[in-house]
Amino acid sequence: MRKAMSLVAILLSTGAAWAEPFHHPFGEWREYNRDWLAACPDVIDEDAGGYYHHSCFASTGSQELNGAGLPAYKLTLIRNRLNGALDLAITVSPEEGEYDHALPISLTFGGEAPITLEFGTEIETRYNTINQFFVSDPDLSASLIETMKGRNAVTLSVPLLGRAEPVETRLSLRGVLASLDFMATYARKVALY
């Protein structure tokens, strides 16, 4: 019995090793890492105008869903497969309302002062997106990602047009490290893993 319990303890402690890439019908290799999903498309198209064709992604979303059944709020890490650069983006797509660009989005890491992100200064839209906001300063993005690696969760606060108070949602950061590893390992691979 003791041997069986030891084996169970070993298997549970290595749970992260259970995450295996799988091929999705959308033409992507994916891997679930706790509360994050990481994905790399099958093909790298270096000449494509959008970032999807030459990037890998990892994201987590809110419990709140929109009309399309997708998370209303998401954090996404994006690794450029051509140069290895990492981006951090926040998606705001609730069922009702839209981000009020006159007010900052904020991120709060357990007990610390909120980090405010002003539209046009710290965050911006790119690639013809209207509801995905990229951290514009690479140093700030790197700092936020570094903080995310060591935390379990972050509170995202988003002011919406016509609402007196920002919407707050807690987003899990469990799986960030494994998702970054997946993207770093498989970013240049387009064949079977």
Secondary structure, DSSP 8 states (H G I E B T S, - for coil): -HHHHHHHHHHHHTGGGG---EEETTTEEEEEETTEEEEEES---TT-SSSGGGEEEEEEE-S-B-TTSSBSEEEEEEEETTT--EEEEEEE--SS--B-TTS-EEEE-TTS--EEE-BTTTEE--TT-SSEEEE--HHHHHHHHHHHHT-SEEEEEE-BTT-SS-EEEEEE-TTHHHHHHHHHHHTT--S--
